[in-house]
Amino acid sequence: MKITKTEVLHVAHLARLDIAEADNDRLADQIGTILDYVDTLNQVDTTGVPATSHAITLTNAFREDEEQNHLDPQASLANAPEREDGAFVVPKVL
């Protein structure tokens, strides 16, 4: 599918892109090539192929919420390299 320089400039304007005049021809050719490939894909017979939203089957690993006791503050700080007033001491991040 051929795309014109005017169409490239129009799409660039809609996308708030500043396209240099020197790049206009190159972009028109590249976009045309992409659209030709999409047209080729549209010609593929997909009869009987179920629609998918993902390339692989995904399932969520849900589990039931179970009420549990909180970890004791002393136990949570047991392996801390540095602690102060019941809290972890970490380097400052600016």
Gaussian input, Z-matrix of N, CA and C with variables (Angstrom, degrees):
# hf/3-21g

backbone

0 1
 N
 C     1     B1
 C     2     B2     1     A1
 N     3     B3     2     A2     1     D1
 C     4     B4     3     A3     2     D2
 C     5     B5     4     A4     3     D3
 N     6     B6     5     A5     4     D4
 C     7     B7     6     A6     5     D5
 C     8     B8     7     A7     6     D6
 N     9     B9     8     A8     7     D7
 C    10    B10     9     A9     8     D8
 C    11    B11    10    A10     9     D9
 N    12    B12    11    A11    10    D10
 C    13    B13    12    A12    11    D11
 C    14    B14    13    A13    12    D12
 N    15    B15    14    A14    13    D13
 C    16    B16    15    A15    14    D14
 C    17    B17    16    A16    15    D15
 N    18    B18    17    A17    16    D16
 C    19    B19    18    A18    17    D17
 C    20    B20    19    A19    18    D18
 N    21    B21    20    A20    19    D19
 C    22    B22    21    A21    20    D20
 C    23    B23    22    A22    21    D21
 N    24    B24    23    A23    22    D22
 C    25    B25    24    A24    23    D23
 C    26    B26    25    A25    24    D24
 N    27    B27    26    A26    25    D25
 C    28    B28    27    A27    26    D26
 C    29    B29    28    A28    27    D27
 N    30    B30    29    A29    28    D28
 C    31    B31    30    A30    29    D29
 C    32    B32    31    A31    30    D30
 N    33    B33    32    A32    31    D31
 C    34    B34    33    A33    32    D32
 C    35    B35    34    A34    33    D33
 N    36    B36    35    A35    34    D34
 C    37    B37    36    A36    35    D35
 C    38    B38    37    A37    36    D36
 N    39    B39    38    A38    37    D37
 C    40    B40    39    A39    38    D38
 C    41    B41    40    A40    39    D39
 N    42    B42    41    A41    40    D40
 C    43    B43    42    A42    41    D41
 C    44    B44    43    A43    42    D42
 N    45    B45    44    A44    43    D43
 C    46    B46    45    A45    44    D44
 C    47    B47    46    A46    45    D45
 N    48    B48    47    A47    46    D46
 C    49    B49    48    A48    47    D47
 C    50    B50    49    A49    48    D48
 N    51    B51    50    A50    49    D49
 C    52    B52    51    A51    50    D50
 C    53    B53    52    A52    51    D51
 N    54    B54    53    A53    52    D52
 C    55    B55    54    A54    53    D53
 C    56    B56    55    A55    54    D54
 N    57    B57    56    A56    55    D55
 C    58    B58    57    A57    56    D56
 C    59    B59    58    A58    57    D57
 N    60    B60    59    A59    58    D58
 C    61    B61    60    A60    59    D59
 C    62    B62    61    A61    60    D60
 N    63    B63    62    A62    61    D61
 C    64    B64    63    A63    62    D62
 C    65    B65    64    A64    63    D63
 N    66    B66    65    A65    64    D64
 C    67    B67    66    A66    65    D65
 C    68    B68    67    A67    66    D66
 N    69    B69    68    A68    67    D67
 C    70    B70    69    A69    68    D68
 C    71    B71    70    A70    69    D69
 N    72    B72    71    A71    70    D70
 C    73    B73    72    A72    71    D71
 C    74    B74    73    A73    72    D72
 N    75    B75    74    A74    73    D73
 C    76    B76    75    A75    74    D74
 C    77    B77    76    A76    75    D75
 N    78    B78    77    A77    76    D76
 C    79    B79    78    A78    77    D77
 C    80    B80    79    A79    78    D78
 N    81    B81    80    A80    79    D79
 C    82    B82    81    A81    80    D80
 C    83    B83    82    A82    81    D81
 N    84    B84    83    A83    82    D82
 C    85    B85    84    A84    83    D83
 C    86    B86    85    A85    84    D84
 N    87    B87    86    A86    85    D85
 C    88    B88    87    A87    86    D86
 C    89    B89    88    A88    87    D87
 N    90    B90    89    A89    88    D88
 C    91    B91    90    A90    89    D89
 C    92    B92    91    A91    90    D90
 N    93    B93    92    A92    91    D91
 C    94    B94    93    A93    92    D92
 C    95    B95    94    A94    93    D93
 N    96    B96    95    A95    94    D94
 C    97    B97    96    A96    95    D95
 C    98    B98    97    A97    96    D96
 N    99    B99    98    A98    97    D97
 C   100   B100    99    A99    98    D98
 C   101   B101   100   A100    99    D99
 N   102   B102   101   A101   100   D100
 C   103   B103   102   A102   101   D101
 C   104   B104   103   A103   102   D102
 N   105   B105   104   A104   103   D103
 C   106   B106   105   A105   104   D104
 C   107   B107   106   A106   105   D105
 N   108   B108   107   A107   106   D106
 C   109   B109   108   A108   107   D107
 C   110   B110   109   A109   108   D108
 N   111   B111   110   A110   109   D109
 C   112   B112   111   A111   110   D110
 C   113   B113   112   A112   111   D111
 N   114   B114   113   A113   112   D112
 C   115   B115   114   A114   113   D113
 C   116   B116   115   A115   114   D114
 N   117   B117   116   A116   115   D115
 C   118   B118   117   A117   116   D116
 C   119   B119   118   A118   117   D117
 N   120   B120   119   A119   118   D118
 C   121   B121   120   A120   119   D119
 C   122   B122   121   A121   120   D120
 N   123   B123   122   A122   121   D121
 C   124   B124   123   A123   122   D122
 C   125   B125   124   A124   123   D123
 N   126   B126   125   A125   124   D124
 C   127   B127   126   A126   125   D125
 C   128   B128   127   A127   126   D126
 N   129   B129   128   A128   127   D127
 C   130   B130   129   A129   128   D128
 C   131   B131   130   A130   129   D129
 N   132   B132   131   A131   130   D130
 C   133   B133   132   A132   131   D131
 C   134   B134   133   A133   132   D132
 N   135   B135   134   A134   133   D133
 C   136   B136   135   A135   134   D134
 C   137   B137   136   A136   135   D135
 N   138   B138   137   A137   136   D136
 C   139   B139   138   A138   137   D137
 C   140   B140   139   A139   138   D138
 N   141   B141   140   A140   139   D139
 C   142   B142   141   A141   140   D140
 C   143   B143   142   A142   141   D141
 N   144   B144   143   A143   142   D142
 C   145   B145   144   A144   143   D143
 C   146   B146   145   A145   144   D144
 N   147   B147   146   A146   145   D145
 C   148   B148   147   A147   146   D146
 C   149   B149   148   A148   147   D147
 N   150   B150   149   A149   148   D148
 C   151   B151   150   A150   149   D149
 C   152   B152   151   A151   150   D150
 N   153   B153   152   A152   151   D151
 C   154   B154   153   A153   152   D152
 C   155   B155   154   A154   153   D153
 N   156   B156   155   A155   154   D154
 C   157   B157   156   A156   155   D155
 C   158   B158   157   A157   156   D156
 N   159   B159   158   A158   157   D157
 C   160   B160   159   A159   158   D158
 C   161   B161   160   A160   159   D159
 N   162   B162   161   A161   160   D160
 C   163   B163   162   A162   161   D161
 C   164   B164   163   A163   162   D162
 N   165   B165   164   A164   163   D163
 C   166   B166   165   A165   164   D164
 C   167   B167   166   A166   165   D165
 N   168   B168   167   A167   166   D166
 C   169   B169   168   A168   167   D167
 C   170   B170   169   A169   168   D168
 N   171   B171   170   A170   169   D169
 C   172   B172   171   A171   170   D170
 C   173   B173   172   A172   171   D171
 N   174   B174   173   A173   172   D172
 C   175   B175   174   A174   173   D173
 C   176   B176   175   A175   174   D174
 N   177   B177   176   A176   175   D175
 C   178   B178   177   A177   176   D176
 C   179   B179   178   A178   177   D177
 N   180   B180   179   A179   178   D178
 C   181   B181   180   A180   179   D179
 C   182   B182   181   A181   180   D180
 N   183   B183   182   A182   181   D181
 C   184   B184   183   A183   182   D182
 C   185   B185   184   A184   183   D183
 N   186   B186   185   A185   184   D184
 C   187   B187   186   A186   185   D185
 C   188   B188   187   A187   186   D186
 N   189   B189   188   A188   187   D187
 C   190   B190   189   A189   188   D188
 C   191   B191   190   A190   189   D189
 N   192   B192   191   A191   190   D190
 C   193   B193   192   A192   191   D191
 C   194   B194   193   A193   192   D192
 N   195   B195   194   A194   193   D193
 C   196   B196   195   A195   194   D194
 C   197   B197   196   A196   195   D195
 N   198   B198   197   A197   196   D196
 C   199   B199   198   A198   197   D197
 C   200   B200   199   A199   198   D198
 N   201   B201   200   A200   199   D199
 C   202   B202   201   A201   200   D200
 C   203   B203   202   A202   201   D201
 N   204   B204   203   A203   202   D202
 C   205   B205   204   A204   203   D203
 C   206   B206   205   A205   204   D204
 N   207   B207   206   A206   205   D205
 C   208   B208   207   A207   206   D206
 C   209   B209   208   A208   207   D207
 N   210   B210   209   A209   208   D208
 C   211   B211   210   A210   209   D209
 C   212   B212   211   A211   210   D210
 N   213   B213   212   A212   211   D211
 C   214   B214   213   A213   212   D212
 C   215   B215   214   A214   213   D213
 N   216   B216   215   A215   214   D214
 C   217   B217   216   A216   215   D215
 C   218   B218   217   A217   216   D216
 N   219   B219   218   A218   217   D217
 C   220   B220   219   A219   218   D218
 C   221   B221   220   A220   219   D219
 N   222   B222   221   A221   220   D220
 C   223   B223   222   A222   221   D221
 C   224   B224   223   A223   222   D222
 N   225   B225   224   A224   223   D223
 C   226   B226   225   A225   224   D224
 C   227   B227   226   A226   225   D225
 N   228   B228   227   A227   226   D226
 C   229   B229   228   A228   227   D227
 C   230   B230   229   A229   228   D228
 N   231   B231   230   A230   229   D229
 C   232   B232   231   A231   230   D230
 C   233   B233   232   A232   231   D231
 N   234   B234   233   A233   232   D232
 C   235   B235   234   A234   233   D233
 C   236   B236   235   A235   234   D234
 N   237   B237   236   A236   235   D235
 C   238   B238   237   A237   236   D236
 C   239   B239   238   A238   237   D237
 N   240   B240   239   A239   238   D238
 C   241   B241   240   A240   239   D239
 C   242   B242   241   A241   240   D240
 N   243   B243   242   A242   241   D241
 C   244   B244   243   A243   242   D242
 C   245   B245   244   A244   243   D243
 N   246   B246   245   A245   244   D244
 C   247   B247   246   A246   245   D245
 C   248   B248   247   A247   246   D246
 N   249   B249   248   A248   247   D247
 C   250   B250   249   A249   248   D248
 C   251   B251   250   A250   249   D249
 N   252   B252   251   A251   250   D250
 C   253   B253   252   A252   251   D251
 C   254   B254   253   A253   252   D252
 N   255   B255   254   A254   253   D253
 C   256   B256   255   A255   254   D254
 C   257   B257   256   A256   255   D255
 N   258   B258   257   A257   256   D256
 C   259   B259   258   A258   257   D257
 C   260   B260   259   A259   258   D258
 N   261   B261   260   A260   259   D259
 C   262   B262   261   A261   260   D260
 C   263   B263   262   A262   261   D261
 N   264   B264   263   A263   262   D262
 C   265   B265   264   A264   263   D263
 C   266   B266   265   A265   264   D264
 N   267   B267   266   A266   265   D265
 C   268   B268   267   A267   266   D266
 C   269   B269   268   A268   267   D267
 N   270   B270   269   A269   268   D268
 C   271   B271   270   A270   269   D269
 C   272   B272   271   A271   270   D270
 N   273   B273   272   A272   271   D271
 C   274   B274   273   A273   272   D272
 C   275   B275   274   A274   273   D273
 N   276   B276   275   A275   274   D274
 C   277   B277   276   A276   275   D275
 C   278   B278   277   A277   276   D276
 N   279   B279   278   A278   277   D277
 C   280   B280   279   A279   278   D278
 C   281   B281   280   A280   279   D279

   B1=1.4449
   B2=1.5260
   B3=1.2685
   B4=1.4707
   B5=1.5263
   B6=1.3175
   B7=1.4614
   B8=1.5292
   B9=1.3014
   B10=1.4668
   B11=1.5229
   B12=1.3303
   B13=1.4640
   B14=1.5243
   B15=1.3329
   B16=1.4611
   B17=1.5232
   B18=1.3334
   B19=1.4700
   B20=1.5220
   B21=1.3284
   B22=1.4671
   B23=1.5248
   B24=1.3014
   B25=1.4676
   B26=1.5303
   B27=1.3267
   B28=1.4636
   B29=1.5283
   B30=1.3287
   B31=1.4697
   B32=1.5292
   B33=1.3249
   B34=1.4687
   B35=1.5248
   B36=1.3186
   B37=1.4655
   B38=1.5285
   B39=1.3385
   B40=1.4691
   B41=1.5289
   B42=1.3296
   B43=1.4657
   B44=1.5222
   B45=1.3296
   B46=1.4737
   B47=1.5273
   B48=1.3419
   B49=1.4612
   B50=1.5151
   B51=1.3077
   B52=1.4560
   B53=1.5265
   B54=1.3237
   B55=1.4579
   B56=1.5257
   B57=1.3239
   B58=1.4642
   B59=1.5205
   B60=1.3073
   B61=1.4667
   B62=1.5256
   B63=1.3306
   B64=1.4700
   B65=1.5305
   B66=1.3286
   B67=1.4630
   B68=1.5217
   B69=1.3107
   B70=1.4572
   B71=1.5301
   B72=1.3265
   B73=1.4642
   B74=1.5245
   B75=1.3240
   B76=1.4671
   B77=1.5300
   B78=1.3334
   B79=1.4566
   B80=1.5225
   B81=1.3342
   B82=1.4684
   B83=1.5201
   B84=1.3423
   B85=1.4669
   B86=1.5265
   B87=1.3469
   B88=1.4547
   B89=1.5273
   B90=1.3217
   B91=1.4627
   B92=1.5207
   B93=1.3251
   B94=1.4620
   B95=1.5176
   B96=1.3303
   B97=1.4646
   B98=1.5257
   B99=1.3218
   B100=1.4690
   B101=1.5268
   B102=1.3182
   B103=1.4617
   B104=1.5204
   B105=1.3473
   B106=1.4640
   B107=1.5226
   B108=1.3284
   B109=1.4663
   B110=1.5262
   B111=1.3333
   B112=1.4662
   B113=1.5269
   B114=1.3218
   B115=1.4597
   B116=1.5236
   B117=1.3377
   B118=1.4672
   B119=1.5250
   B120=1.3182
   B121=1.4641
   B122=1.5302
   B123=1.3197
   B124=1.4643
   B125=1.5239
   B126=1.3135
   B127=1.4535
   B128=1.5272
   B129=1.3230
   B130=1.4579
   B131=1.5289
   B132=1.3365
   B133=1.4583
   B134=1.5282
   B135=1.3098
   B136=1.4689
   B137=1.5273
   B138=1.3108
   B139=1.4570
   B140=1.5240
   B141=1.3069
   B142=1.4615
   B143=1.5185
   B144=1.3045
   B145=1.4627
   B146=1.5223
   B147=1.3312
   B148=1.4657
   B149=1.5298
   B150=1.3090
   B151=1.4626
   B152=1.5176
   B153=1.3156
   B154=1.4574
   B155=1.5220
   B156=1.3167
   B157=1.4587
   B158=1.5218
   B159=1.3444
   B160=1.4593
   B161=1.5274
   B162=1.3059
   B163=1.4571
   B164=1.5307
   B165=1.3306
   B166=1.4619
   B167=1.5207
   B168=1.3006
   B169=1.4499
   B170=1.5186
   B171=1.3185
   B172=1.4511
   B173=1.5254
   B174=1.3170
   B175=1.4586
   B176=1.5103
   B177=1.3151
   B178=1.4511
   B179=1.5236
   B180=1.2992
   B181=1.4611
   B182=1.5231
   B183=1.3248
   B184=1.4588
   B185=1.5207
   B186=1.2948
   B187=1.4584
   B188=1.5182
   B189=1.2953
   B190=1.4535
   B191=1.5235
   B192=1.3215
   B193=1.4650
   B194=1.5176
   B195=1.3034
   B196=1.4579
   B197=1.5149
   B198=1.3132
   B199=1.4564
   B200=1.5235
   B201=1.3269
   B202=1.4588
   B203=1.5195
   B204=1.2987
   B205=1.4613
   B206=1.5204
   B207=1.3358
   B208=1.4567
   B209=1.5172
   B210=1.3190
   B211=1.4542
   B212=1.5243
   B213=1.2881
   B214=1.4587
   B215=1.5339
   B216=1.3426
   B217=1.4675
   B218=1.5261
   B219=1.3280
   B220=1.4675
   B221=1.5278
   B222=1.3289
   B223=1.4669
   B224=1.5285
   B225=1.3350
   B226=1.4565
   B227=1.5256
   B228=1.3277
   B229=1.4603
   B230=1.5307
   B231=1.3318
   B232=1.4572
   B233=1.5284
   B234=1.3117
   B235=1.4638
   B236=1.5206
   B237=1.3295
   B238=1.4640
   B239=1.5188
   B240=1.3256
   B241=1.4612
   B242=1.5280
   B243=1.3488
   B244=1.4602
   B245=1.5148
   B246=1.3399
   B247=1.4550
   B248=1.5164
   B249=1.3294
   B250=1.4647
   B251=1.5239
   B252=1.3046
   B253=1.4626
   B254=1.5264
   B255=1.3151
   B256=1.4592
   B257=1.5202
   B258=1.3389
   B259=1.4604
   B260=1.5273
   B261=1.3216
   B262=1.4585
   B263=1.5241
   B264=1.3313
   B265=1.4694
   B266=1.5320
   B267=1.3522
   B268=1.4532
   B269=1.5282
   B270=1.3407
   B271=1.4828
   B272=1.5160
   B273=1.3311
   B274=1.4462
   B275=1.5258
   B276=1.3263
   B277=1.4554
   B278=1.5144
   B279=1.3032
   B280=1.4637
   B281=1.4926
   A1=108.22
   A2=116.04
   A3=121.67
   A4=108.89
   A5=115.82
   A6=121.44
   A7=107.43
   A8=115.87
   A9=119.90
   A10=111.02
   A11=114.42
   A12=120.22
   A13=110.40
   A14=116.30
   A15=120.90
   A16=110.58
   A17=116.81
   A18=120.51
   A19=111.06
   A20=117.00
   A21=120.76
   A22=109.78
   A23=116.84
   A24=120.78
   A25=111.28
   A26=117.28
   A27=121.09
   A28=110.64
   A29=117.05
   A30=121.07
   A31=110.01
   A32=117.21
   A33=120.91
   A34=110.25
   A35=116.82
   A36=120.58
   A37=110.45
   A38=117.03
   A39=120.61
   A40=111.77
   A41=116.25
   A42=121.60
   A43=112.19
   A44=116.07
   A45=122.08
   A46=111.47
   A47=115.10
   A48=121.41
   A49=109.30
   A50=115.34
   A51=120.52
   A52=107.77
   A53=116.77
   A54=122.48
   A55=109.05
   A56=115.84
   A57=120.11
   A58=109.07
   A59=116.53
   A60=121.74
   A61=110.92
   A62=116.71
   A63=121.11
   A64=111.54
   A65=117.31
   A66=121.42
   A67=112.90
   A68=117.63
   A69=121.88
   A70=112.12
   A71=118.52
   A72=121.41
   A73=111.48
   A74=115.40
   A75=120.34
   A76=110.57
   A77=117.10
   A78=120.45
   A79=111.70
   A80=117.20
   A81=120.26
   A82=110.48
   A83=117.89
   A84=121.59
   A85=111.37
   A86=117.41
   A87=121.18
   A88=111.90
   A89=116.48
   A90=119.57
   A91=109.93
   A92=117.28
   A93=121.08
   A94=111.67
   A95=117.24
   A96=121.87
   A97=110.89
   A98=116.50
   A99=121.04
   A100=110.45
   A101=117.23
   A102=120.68
   A103=111.89
   A104=117.58
   A105=121.01
   A106=110.66
   A107=116.78
   A108=120.89
   A109=110.43
   A110=117.33
   A111=120.73
   A112=109.70
   A113=117.31
   A114=120.81
   A115=110.64
   A116=117.53
   A117=121.68
   A118=110.29
   A119=116.89
   A120=120.27
   A121=111.34
   A122=117.94
   A123=121.28
   A124=112.14
   A125=118.09
   A126=122.11
   A127=112.68
   A128=117.60
   A129=121.76
   A130=109.12
   A131=116.26
   A132=121.17
   A133=109.48
   A134=116.13
   A135=121.03
   A136=111.23
   A137=116.76
   A138=120.70
   A139=109.93
   A140=116.62
   A141=121.15
   A142=114.23
   A143=117.87
   A144=120.64
   A145=107.68
   A146=117.70
   A147=119.27
   A148=111.12
   A149=115.36
   A150=120.61
   A151=109.64
   A152=116.40
   A153=121.22
   A154=109.69
   A155=115.09
   A156=119.30
   A157=110.97
   A158=116.67
   A159=122.07
   A160=108.85
   A161=115.47
   A162=120.19
   A163=111.67
   A164=116.51
   A165=120.76
   A166=108.64
   A167=116.68
   A168=121.40
   A169=109.17
   A170=115.22
   A171=120.36
   A172=109.61
   A173=116.24
   A174=120.30
   A175=108.02
   A176=115.76
   A177=120.64
   A178=109.61
   A179=115.50
   A180=121.13
   A181=108.40
   A182=115.84
   A183=119.94
   A184=109.82
   A185=115.17
   A186=120.83
   A187=107.44
   A188=115.90
   A189=121.12
   A190=109.78
   A191=116.13
   A192=120.14
   A193=109.01
   A194=114.84
   A195=120.19
   A196=108.34
   A197=115.62
   A198=120.37
   A199=109.22
   A200=115.72
   A201=120.99
   A202=109.02
   A203=116.03
   A204=120.82
   A205=110.01
   A206=114.81
   A207=119.79
   A208=110.09
   A209=114.62
   A210=120.63
   A211=108.68
   A212=116.66
   A213=121.81
   A214=109.51
   A215=119.64
   A216=121.35
   A217=113.53
   A218=117.43
   A219=120.14
   A220=111.32
   A221=116.30
   A222=120.14
   A223=110.75
   A224=117.02
   A225=119.20
   A226=111.64
   A227=117.38
   A228=121.57
   A229=113.15
   A230=117.79
   A231=121.90
   A232=112.63
   A233=118.84
   A234=121.42
   A235=113.43
   A236=117.38
   A237=120.43
   A238=109.68
   A239=118.47
   A240=119.83
   A241=112.04
   A242=116.14
   A243=120.71
   A244=108.57
   A245=116.22
   A246=120.70
   A247=108.83
   A248=113.68
   A249=119.51
   A250=108.75
   A251=117.70
   A252=123.96
   A253=112.63
   A254=117.36
   A255=121.59
   A256=114.34
   A257=118.72
   A258=122.04
   A259=109.96
   A260=116.10
   A261=121.61
   A262=109.34
   A263=117.32
   A264=121.96
   A265=105.62
   A266=114.55
   A267=120.55
   A268=109.07
   A269=117.50
   A270=118.99
   A271=110.53
   A272=115.96
   A273=121.37
   A274=109.22
   A275=115.96
   A276=121.90
   A277=107.32
   A278=116.07
   A279=119.77
   A280=110.57
   D1=126.92
   D2=-178.39
   D3=-84.46
   D4=134.22
   D5=175.93
   D6=-118.97
   D7=137.67
   D8=-175.30
   D9=-89.28
   D10=163.40
   D11=177.14
   D12=-62.02
   D13=-35.66
   D14=179.28
   D15=-63.20
   D16=-40.55
   D17=178.51
   D18=-66.50
   D19=-38.53
   D20=177.15
   D21=-61.81
   D22=-46.38
   D23=179.68
   D24=-64.43
   D25=-36.93
   D26=179.04
   D27=-65.34
   D28=-46.60
   D29=179.10
   D30=-65.17
   D31=-39.47
   D32=177.74
   D33=-62.43
   D34=-39.99
   D35=178.13
   D36=-63.99
   D37=-43.69
   D38=179.05
   D39=-62.92
   D40=-34.36
   D41=-179.55
   D42=-88.06
   D43=2.44
   D44=-179.47
   D45=59.21
   D46=42.54
   D47=177.92
   D48=-108.00
   D49=141.79
   D50=177.04
   D51=-101.45
   D52=106.16
   D53=-177.39
   D54=-98.37
   D55=127.33
   D56=176.42
   D57=-70.44
   D58=146.17
   D59=-178.85
   D60=-58.89
   D61=-33.71
   D62=-179.71
   D63=-66.18
   D64=-29.14
   D65=-177.93
   D66=-87.37
   D67=-11.38
   D68=-173.72
   D69=-61.21
   D70=-46.80
   D71=179.76
   D72=-63.07
   D73=-45.59
   D74=-178.66
   D75=-61.32
   D76=-44.44
   D77=179.97
   D78=-65.93
   D79=-39.41
   D80=177.49
   D81=-60.21
   D82=-42.50
   D83=178.37
   D84=-65.13
   D85=-44.66
   D86=-178.36
   D87=-65.79
   D88=-42.98
   D89=178.76
   D90=-66.25
   D91=-38.41
   D92=176.51
   D93=-60.54
   D94=-41.31
   D95=178.09
   D96=-63.20
   D97=-42.97
   D98=178.45
   D99=-62.73
   D100=-44.68
   D101=179.84
   D102=-65.64
   D103=-34.62
   D104=175.15
   D105=-63.05
   D106=-41.05
   D107=179.22
   D108=-65.51
   D109=-41.62
   D110=177.59
   D111=-62.43
   D112=-39.87
   D113=177.49
   D114=-62.68
   D115=-38.41
   D116=176.33
   D117=-62.42
   D118=-42.84
   D119=178.71
   D120=-64.84
   D121=-33.38
   D122=179.10
   D123=-67.27
   D124=-19.00
   D125=-179.26
   D126=-84.46
   D127=-9.72
   D128=-178.86
   D129=-71.13
   D130=134.75
   D131=179.18
   D132=-77.46
   D133=114.02
   D134=-179.02
   D135=-111.30
   D136=21.76
   D137=178.53
   D138=-61.28
   D139=128.88
   D140=178.47
   D141=84.86
   D142=-0.79
   D143=178.31
   D144=-92.43
   D145=119.36
   D146=-177.98
   D147=-69.19
   D148=145.76
   D149=177.46
   D150=-67.50
   D151=141.44
   D152=179.02
   D153=-131.28
   D154=153.60
   D155=175.47
   D156=-106.34
   D157=-15.38
   D158=179.02
   D159=-137.80
   D160=151.99
   D161=178.88
   D162=-73.02
   D163=-25.60
   D164=179.27
   D165=-124.75
   D166=158.23
   D167=179.05
   D168=-77.01
   D169=123.77
   D170=179.44
   D171=-115.01
   D172=137.71
   D173=173.56
   D174=-132.91
   D175=143.38
   D176=177.63
   D177=-82.13
   D178=139.46
   D179=179.15
   D180=-95.27
   D181=75.90
   D182=179.59
   D183=-79.91
   D184=150.92
   D185=174.52
   D186=-139.39
   D187=160.03
   D188=178.00
   D189=-72.48
   D190=141.24
   D191=174.53
   D192=-73.97
   D193=131.65
   D194=178.90
   D195=-125.50
   D196=131.47
   D197=178.55
   D198=-73.37
   D199=130.22
   D200=179.81
   D201=-135.56
   D202=159.47
   D203=177.16
   D204=-75.38
   D205=149.78
   D206=176.72
   D207=-71.64
   D208=155.34
   D209=176.43
   D210=-71.33
   D211=135.37
   D212=178.92
   D213=-60.41
   D214=133.24
   D215=-178.50
   D216=-53.45
   D217=-40.23
   D218=179.53
   D219=-66.04
   D220=-37.06
   D221=178.90
   D222=-68.98
   D223=-37.35
   D224=-179.22
   D225=-69.58
   D226=-28.86
   D227=179.66
   D228=-92.16
   D229=-0.62
   D230=-173.53
   D231=-57.42
   D232=-39.67
   D233=-177.14
   D234=-101.41
   D235=8.79
   D236=-179.18
   D237=-69.13
   D238=133.16
   D239=178.86
   D240=-66.28
   D241=-32.12
   D242=177.72
   D243=-143.69
   D244=139.59
   D245=177.47
   D246=-145.47
   D247=154.52
   D248=-179.84
   D249=-152.52
   D250=128.44
   D251=178.81
   D252=50.96
   D253=42.79
   D254=176.78
   D255=74.72
   D256=21.87
   D257=-179.61
   D258=-136.39
   D259=158.37
   D260=175.36
   D261=-73.05
   D262=140.28
   D263=174.32
   D264=-101.70
   D265=123.38
   D266=179.87
   D267=-128.50
   D268=160.65
   D269=178.41
   D270=-65.98
   D271=151.17
   D272=176.95
   D273=-69.06
   D274=140.66
   D275=177.38
   D276=-119.02
   D277=119.27
   D278=-178.34
   D279=-109.51

